[in-house]
Amino acid sequence: MENNNNEPIVLGTLKKEKSSKPVFVFIVLGILIASVFAIPYVEDYLQDPDTLIGKIYTSIFGEEEIDEEETIIPEDSHFILNNKTNINFNNLNLTNISLNDQTITYNLKARNNNFDLDADNYYLEIYGSNKNLLERIKLSGNLTSSLEERTFTFKDLRFNSGISYYGKLIILKDEDYNEIILSTDESGIASITCQKSGDKYEYIFDDYLLKRINHTLTYTDTSNLNLYLALFEEYTNLTNNIKSLGHKASINENNEGFIFEANLDLESLDNNLNNSYYYSFNKQAKIINYDMKLEGFICN
């Protein structure tokens, strides 16, 4: 066919391929966003020594060093108390709160290696639904990375299942405690005696600093024989431990039960006797008085 007009002849239309670049960009962007949100969860799982992968990870790379300054809870932070509670504070982890009538049950562990709670004055504060402070619990003892269940029964506080309660972990400084006045002799020696259910602690101070402890336990409840025998064995071991350290202690049975007595000179006692009421040498009187009253003791 001839084209005498020299006009171009269209033989067909070449289809333009659609670019796949926008789809690829969206896929990559989605992966990046998902990774950003997933990293904290993966990191927590890897660093949790209670999981199989976590144990393998920490055995290879070691446990994460805890930066105490970064983990301190802000002053206005309150956490609702229930079985999903998970509070990190310095090297302390508190979880799984149960509130039942006048009793609170909770789990504690160290976030990294061992943790001595008695090195500072740690407390769990309990708040009502209006964030009003109701009670405090003193946290003491040595923790490891294994969960430890603890229970505390309040004397005056009763939990209502229809109300939300909140908690906060704090450290009280020496200046946070109210000053107390003790009757002293001419040499500055004074004492505080705290009693609860046959348990009696006499704390002796020099210039309001703890020097000695006299402890007497009179146990007369033999209704549960297994419990009685377990407690008698515990205090027999404690007696032997104290005597081996060069201090005075005794345990004697009678027709009603047993009586345990110990006299501790704290200046020469360099040992943890596993009793949170055996305070350290030179502990201030106002702190001991406050803590023992929190525990339900009558002190004078």
Stockholm file with secondary structure:
# STOCKHOLM 1.0

chainA/1-300         MENNNNEPIVLGTLKKEKSSKPVFVFIVLGILIASVFAIPYVEDYLQDPDTLIGKIYTSIFGEEEIDEEETIIPEDSHFILNNKTNINFNNLNLTNISLNDQTITYNLKARNNNFDLDADNYYLEIYGSNKNLLERIKLSGNLTSSLEERTFTFKDLRFNSGISYYGKLIILKDEDYNEIILSTDESGIASITCQKSGDKYEYIFDDYLLKRINHTLTYTDTSNLNLYLALFEEYTNLTNNIKSLGHKASINENNEGFIFEANLDLESLDNNLNNSYYYSFNKQAKIINYDMKLEGFICN
#=GR chainA/1-300 SS CCCTTCCCCCCCCCCCCCCCHHHHHHHHHHHHHHHHHHHHHHHHHHTCTTSHHHHHHHHHHCCCCCCHHHHCCCTTCCEECSTTCEEEETTEEEEEEEEETTEEEEEEEESSSCEEGGGSCEEEEEECTTSCEEEEEEECSEECSSCEEEEEECSSCCCCTTSCCEEEEEECCGGGSCCCCCCCCTTSEEEEEEEETTEEEEEEEETTEEEEEEEEEEECCCSSHHHHHHHHHHHHHHHHHHHHTTCEEEEEECSSCEEEEEEEEGGGCCSCCSCTTSCCTTCBHHHHHHHHHHTTCEEC
#=GC SS_cons         CCCTTCCCCCCCCCCCCCCCHHHHHHHHHHHHHHHHHHHHHHHHHHTCTTSHHHHHHHHHHCCCCCCHHHHCCCTTCCEECSTTCEEEETTEEEEEEEEETTEEEEEEEESSSCEEGGGSCEEEEEECTTSCEEEEEEECSEECSSCEEEEEECSSCCCCTTSCCEEEEEECCGGGSCCCCCCCCTTSEEEEEEEETTEEEEEEEETTEEEEEEEEEEECCCSSHHHHHHHHHHHHHHHHHHHHTTCEEEEEECSSCEEEEEEEEGGGCCSCCSCTTSCCTTCBHHHHHHHHHHTTCEEC
//
